[in-house]
Amino acid sequence: GLSLPRVTCPNHPDACLVEDYRAGDMICPECGLVVGDRVIDVGSEWRTFSNEKALKDPSRVGDAQNPLLNGGDLTTMISKGTGAASFDEFGNSKYQNRRTMSSSDRAMLNAFKEISTMADRINLPRNIVDRTNNLFKQVYEQKSLKGRANDAIASACLYIACRQEGVPRTFKEICAVSRISKKEIGRCFKLILKALETSVDLITSGDFMSRFCSNLGLPKQVQMAATYIARKAVDMDLVPGRSPISVAAAAIYMASQASAEKKTQKEIGDIAGVADVTIRQSYRLIYPRAAELFPTDFKFDTPVEKLPQL
């Protein structure tokens, strides 16, 4: 490939040139020869002082391009004319903005802001926000969910994006950071899957295990045991019809009670977003076969026969 010509001192080609910003010169440090003059300054042309922050921004460029908006958001806004040349003989402005932001773009921008806010509250990474934005744009342009609140669609899109990226969140967790009821998010979720003809993988108790256990401050050994218990309980068909979240909560309760780090149903219920009664019901189903559910290398602090019977 072609290499760009390098500016060097003719007498000292290996010397590292020094840049004099004020004069715009490149100087050889060995012999003081000005090798290149008129260096282009790529810094900003103005200085911003701390007390000028509130005044108008002197930046000459707009926001970054947003491919999700029509026209890539690369529109030009013409300001009001001041001189005589800006007006025709009737006093009307000669140059006018052809279009300001359309209502659909405005609605999408508001939804994208809402999605970013929700994702920030539950610490979701950028790739999930991008996937949610794309899902929302597809749904919005299809107009198949007309009449539903944009916030509800945005919340459902966030739920779907989390599941598709393999980091599912529960409806309750999405509901906690959104202004929409769990019921409405659930409705929109079903409608979006139908409209986009897409699907999401089934959630399993293992998807939530590491997050719930780390939020409860449980050690790795208890987390691994709880994951094993939940998987074994499902394989042995001990918990038919139970939601994976309540099975995960019951498994964490059983594993923590057998270890030194005991947690109450209330503590686990608050983190997992399930009621104590739900944990008890799932726990009663797996308790009779508790001895078969633990991994072989588990170090018991409380033996199986002494586990709470509820």
C-alpha positions in Angstrom: 0.0 0.0 0.0 1.0 3.6 -0.4 2.6 5.2 2.6 2.1 8.9 3.3 5.3 11.0 3.0 6.7 11.6 6.5 7.9 15.0 7.5 11.5 14.6 8.7 14.6 16.8 9.3 17.0 16.4 6.3 20.0 16.3 8.7 18.4 14.1 11.5 15.8 11.9 9.8 15.3 9.8 13.0 14.7 12.8 15.3 11.2 13.2 16.9 10.0 16.6 15.8 8.6 19.0 18.3 5.4 20.9 17.5 5.2 24.6 18.4 1.5 25.1 18.7 1.6 28.9 19.0 3.6 29.5 15.8 2.3 26.4 14.0 5.8 25.0 13.3 7.4 21.6 13.4 11.0 22.0 14.8 13.9 19.5 14.8 15.1 19.2 18.5 18.6 18.3 17.4 19.4 21.4 15.2 16.5 23.7 15.7 15.6 23.7 12.0 11.9 24.5 11.2 11.0 21.5 9.1 7.3 22.2 8.5 5.3 25.4 9.0 1.6 26.2 9.0 0.6 23.1 10.9 -3.2 22.7 11.0 -4.6 23.0 14.5 -7.3 20.3 14.9 -8.4 21.6 18.3 -11.6 23.7 18.9 -11.5 27.3 17.7 -13.0 28.7 20.9 -12.4 28.4 24.6 -15.2 27.7 27.0 -15.0 29.2 30.5 -16.9 27.7 33.4 -19.2 30.6 33.8 -20.2 30.4 30.1 -21.7 26.9 30.2 -25.3 28.2 30.2 -24.8 30.4 27.1 -25.3 29.1 23.6 -23.1 26.3 22.4 -20.6 27.5 19.7 -20.3 24.0 18.3 -20.9 24.0 14.5 -22.1 20.4 14.2 -25.3 18.8 15.4 -25.9 15.4 17.1 -24.4 12.2 15.9 -26.3 10.5 13.1 -29.2 8.4 14.2 -30.0 5.7 11.7 -33.3 4.9 13.4 -34.9 8.2 12.4 -36.1 9.1 8.9 -33.4 10.8 6.9 -30.8 9.6 9.4 -31.5 12.8 11.4 -29.1 14.7 9.0 -31.5 17.7 8.4 -30.5 21.3 8.1 -32.3 24.0 10.1 -32.3 27.5 8.7 -32.4 30.3 11.2 -34.5 33.4 10.9 -33.1 35.9 8.4 -31.8 39.3 9.6 -30.5 41.2 6.5 -32.5 42.7 3.6 -31.4 39.9 1.3 -33.3 37.3 3.4 -36.8 38.7 2.5 -38.7 39.1 -0.8 -40.5 42.3 -1.8 -43.6 41.3 0.3 -41.5 40.9 3.4 -41.8 37.1 3.5 -38.8 35.1 4.4 -37.0 33.7 1.3 -35.5 30.6 3.0 -37.7 28.5 5.2 -37.3 25.1 6.8 -38.9 22.5 4.5 -39.7 20.3 7.4 -39.3 20.4 11.1 -39.1 17.0 12.9 -42.2 14.9 12.0 -44.5 13.7 14.7 -43.5 10.1 14.2 -39.8 10.9 14.6 -40.6 12.9 17.8 -42.6 10.0 19.2 -39.7 7.6 18.4 -37.2 9.9 20.0 -39.3 10.1 23.2 -39.5 6.4 23.3 -35.8 5.9 22.8 -35.2 8.3 25.7 -37.6 6.3 27.9 -35.8 3.0 26.9 -32.4 4.5 27.8 -33.7 5.7 31.2 -35.3 2.3 32.0 -32.1 0.4 30.9 -30.0 2.7 33.1 -32.1 2.0 36.1 -31.5 -1.7 35.9 -27.9 -1.4 34.6 -28.5 -3.0 31.1 -25.7 -2.7 28.6 -25.7 -0.7 25.3 -26.3 -3.7 23.0 -29.7 -4.4 24.7 -30.7 -0.7 24.4 -29.9 -0.8 20.6 -31.8 -4.1 20.2 -34.8 -2.6 22.0 -34.7 0.6 19.9 -34.7 -1.5 16.7 -37.6 -3.6 17.9 -39.6 -0.5 18.8 -38.9 1.0 15.4 -40.2 -2.1 13.7 -43.3 -2.2 15.8 -43.9 1.5 15.4 -43.6 1.4 11.6 -45.9 -1.6 11.2 -48.6 0.4 13.1 -49.9 -3.0 14.3 -50.2 -1.8 17.9 -52.0 1.4 17.3 -53.9 2.6 20.3 -51.4 1.2 22.8 -49.2 3.6 24.8 -45.7 4.0 23.4 -44.3 3.6 26.9 -46.0 0.2 27.2 -44.6 -0.9 23.8 -41.1 0.3 24.8 -41.3 -1.7 28.1 -42.4 -4.8 26.3 -39.6 -4.4 23.7 -37.1 -4.1 26.5 -38.4 -7.3 28.0 -38.1 -9.1 24.6 -34.6 -7.7 24.0 -33.4 -9.0 27.3 -34.7 -12.5 26.6 -33.2 -12.5 23.1 -29.8 -11.4 24.4 -29.9 -14.3 26.9 -30.2 -12.1 30.0 -33.9 -12.3 30.8 -35.5 -10.0 33.4 -38.8 -10.8 35.1 -41.9 -8.8 34.2 -41.8 -7.4 37.7 -38.3 -6.0 37.2 -39.3 -4.3 34.0 -42.5 -3.0 35.7 -40.5 -1.5 38.6 -38.6 0.8 36.2 -41.5 1.6 34.0 -44.7 3.5 34.6 -46.8 0.7 33.0 -48.7 -2.1 34.8 -47.4 -5.6 34.6 -50.6 -6.7 32.9 -50.3 -4.1 30.1 -46.6 -5.0 29.5 -47.7 -8.7 29.2 -50.4 -7.8 26.7 -48.0 -5.8 24.5 -45.4 -8.5 24.8 -47.8 -11.1 23.2 -49.0 -8.6 20.5 -45.4 -7.7 19.5 -44.3 -11.3 19.2 -47.4 -11.9 16.9 -46.8 -8.7 14.9 -43.1 -9.3 14.3 -43.6 -13.0 13.9 -40.6 -13.6 16.2 -40.2 -15.8 19.2 -38.1 -15.9 22.4 -36.5 -18.8 24.1 -38.2 -20.3 27.1 -36.9 -19.0 30.3 -35.4 -21.5 32.8 -34.6 -21.2 36.5 -30.9 -21.1 35.7 -31.3 -17.8 33.8 -32.0 -15.9 37.1 -29.8 -17.9 39.5 -26.5 -16.0 39.3 -28.3 -12.6 39.6 -30.6 -13.6 42.5 -27.7 -15.3 44.4 -25.3 -12.4 44.0 -28.0 -9.9 45.1 -28.5 -12.1 48.2 -24.8 -12.2 48.8 -24.6 -16.0 48.7 -21.3 -17.8 48.0 -20.5 -19.6 44.7 -21.1 -23.1 46.3 -24.7 -22.2 47.3 -25.4 -20.8 43.9 -24.1 -23.9 42.1 -26.1 -26.1 44.5 -29.3 -24.1 43.9 -28.8 -24.3 40.1 -28.3 -28.0 40.3 -31.4 -28.5 42.6 -33.6 -26.5 40.3 -32.4 -28.3 37.1 -32.8 -31.7 38.8 -36.3 -30.8 40.1 -37.4 -29.9 36.6 -35.8 -33.1 35.1 -37.6 -35.3 37.7 -40.8 -33.4 37.0 -41.4 -32.5 40.6 -42.6 -29.0 39.8 -45.1 -29.2 37.0 -46.8 -25.9 36.0 -44.6 -23.8 38.3 -42.9 -20.7 37.0 -39.1 -20.9 36.6 -38.8 -17.9 38.9 -40.6 -19.6 41.8 -38.7 -22.8 41.3 -35.4 -20.8 41.4 -36.5 -19.1 44.6 -37.4 -22.5 46.2 -34.1 -24.0 45.1 -32.1 -21.0 46.6 -34.1 -21.4 49.8 -33.3 -25.1 50.1 -29.6 -24.6 49.2 -29.1 -21.7 51.6 -30.9 -23.6 54.5 -28.5 -26.5 54.0 -25.4 -24.2 54.1 -24.0 -21.8 56.7 -25.5 -18.8 54.8 -29.1 -19.2 55.7 -31.7 -16.9 54.0 -35.3 -16.5 55.0 -38.2 -16.8 52.5 -38.9 -13.1 52.9 -35.3 -12.1 51.9 -35.4 -14.4 48.8 -38.9 -13.3 47.9 -38.0 -9.7 48.0 -35.1 -10.2 45.6 -36.9 -12.7 43.2 -40.1 -10.7 43.3 -42.3 -13.7 44.4 -44.5 -14.1 47.5 -43.4 -16.2 50.5 -46.4 -18.4 49.9 -45.3 -19.1 46.3 -41.8 -20.1 47.6 -43.4 -22.4 50.2 -45.6 -24.1 47.6 -42.7 -24.9 45.3 -40.5 -25.9 48.3 -43.1 -28.4 49.5 -43.1 -30.1 46.1 -39.3 -30.6 46.1 -38.8 -31.2 49.8 -39.8 -35.0 49.9 -37.0 -35.8 47.4 -34.4 -33.3 48.8 -31.8 -36.0 49.4 -31.6 -36.8 45.7 -31.5 -33.1 44.6 -28.2 -32.0 46.1 -25.0 -32.3 44.1 -22.7 -35.1 45.5 -19.9 -32.7 46.5 -22.1 -30.3 48.5 -20.8 -29.5 52.0 -23.8 -29.6 54.3 -23.9 -27.3 57.3 -27.4 -28.6 58.1 -28.1 -32.2 57.0 -31.0 -32.9 54.7 -33.2 -34.5 57.4 -32.9 -31.3 59.5 -34.1 -28.9 56.7 -37.2 -26.9 57.5 -40.4 -28.8 56.6 -42.7 -25.8 56.2 
